[in-house]
Amino acid sequence: MRVLLSIVLISLALHGTSATELRTAAENHPPKYYLEDGKMKGIAIDIINAIEAMDPSIKFSGQEFFQPLPRIIASLQENKLDVFFGLIKTLEREANI
């Protein structure tokens, strides 16, 4: 997780100081993502909020709604999503993403 965060932050630093929006998604999989009182919560949301707090020029979008995991993976492969928090590393995923 630290490696992913470092890669995201370094690549954003190379793009200058303009605001950067990163497209992401949520998977209905507590404790990573879950709805509580109509608001998205979870460990991944905590990470997103921490990154945005560290660098206000970074904004995430798409984490408000659940998507099925196969769609999330396909969206990452098709560059429709920039990042997803909580994807378990497997040899197959490592070769394809």
C-alpha positions in Angstrom: 0.0 0.0 0.0 2.8 2.4 0.8 4.4 1.7 -2.6 1.2 2.5 -4.4 0.8 5.7 -2.4 4.4 6.7 -3.1 3.9 6.0 -6.9 0.8 8.1 -7.0 2.3 11.0 -5.1 5.6 11.0 -7.1 3.7 10.9 -10.4 1.5 13.8 -9.3 4.5 15.8 -8.2 5.9 15.4 -11.7 2.8 16.9 -13.2 3.2 20.3 -11.5 0.9 22.0 -9.0 -2.3 22.1 -10.9 -5.3 20.2 -9.4 -5.3 16.5 -10.3 -8.5 14.4 -10.3 -8.0 10.7 -10.0 -10.9 8.4 -11.0 -11.5 5.6 -8.6 -14.4 3.3 -7.5 -15.8 1.5 -4.5 -16.4 -2.2 -4.0 -19.2 -3.3 -1.6 -16.7 -5.1 0.6 -16.4 -4.0 4.3 -14.1 -3.0 5.9 -12.6 -1.5 2.7 -15.9 0.2 1.6 -19.3 0.3 3.2 -22.3 2.6 3.5 -23.2 4.1 6.9 -26.1 6.5 7.2 -26.0 7.0 3.4 -22.3 8.0 3.4 -19.4 5.9 2.1 -17.0 4.8 4.8 -14.2 2.3 5.2 -10.4 1.9 5.3 -10.1 2.8 1.6 -12.1 6.0 2.1 -9.9 6.9 5.1 -6.8 6.5 2.8 -8.5 8.7 0.1 -9.3 11.4 2.7 -5.7 11.3 4.1 -4.2 11.7 0.6 -6.5 14.6 -0.1 -5.7 16.2 3.3 -1.9 15.8 2.6 -2.2 17.4 -0.8 -5.3 19.5 -1.5 -4.5 19.6 -5.2 -5.3 15.8 -5.4 -9.0 15.0 -5.7 -10.6 11.6 -6.1 -13.9 11.0 -7.8 -16.1 7.9 -8.1 -15.7 6.5 -4.6 -19.3 7.4 -3.8 -20.9 4.4 -5.6 -20.4 0.7 -5.6 -19.2 -1.2 -8.6 -18.7 -5.0 -9.0 -15.1 -6.0 -8.8 -14.9 -7.4 -12.4 -16.0 -4.0 -13.7 -13.4 -2.2 -11.5 -10.6 -4.4 -12.9 -11.8 -3.9 -16.5 -12.0 -0.2 -15.9 -8.4 -0.1 -14.6 -7.2 -2.1 -17.6 -9.1 0.2 -20.0 -7.8 3.3 -18.3 -11.3 4.4 -17.2 -10.1 4.3 -13.6 -6.8 5.8 -12.5 -6.5 4.0 -9.1 -8.3 1.6 -6.9 -7.6 1.0 -3.2 -7.9 -2.5 -1.8 -7.3 -4.7 -4.7 -5.5 -7.9 -3.5 -2.3 -8.6 -5.4 -2.3 -11.8 -7.4 0.1 -13.0 -10.1 -2.7 -12.7 -12.7 -3.6 -9.2 -11.7 0.1 -8.2 -11.6 0.5 -9.4 -15.1 -2.6 -7.7 -16.4 -2.7 -4.3 -14.7 
